[in-house]
């Protein structure tokens, strides 16, 4: 069986109350908007899509995301 490793990269930039935000991207498919799932205590509580333009991410091809939980 072939070992498959994800190339997806991302980061949780911050949490403000019930608002979480960060960035994510797939370096093998940089134009793809990725689904982001937020987990609390191992349980999924919210989801969204990394599809937001952010000036600070412009040169890195990363897509920002913001999710209310």
Secondary structure, DSSP 8 states (H G I E B T S, - for coil): -------EEEEEEEEETTEEEEEEEETTSTT--EEEEEEETTEEEEEEEE-B--GGGGGGT-EEEEEE-
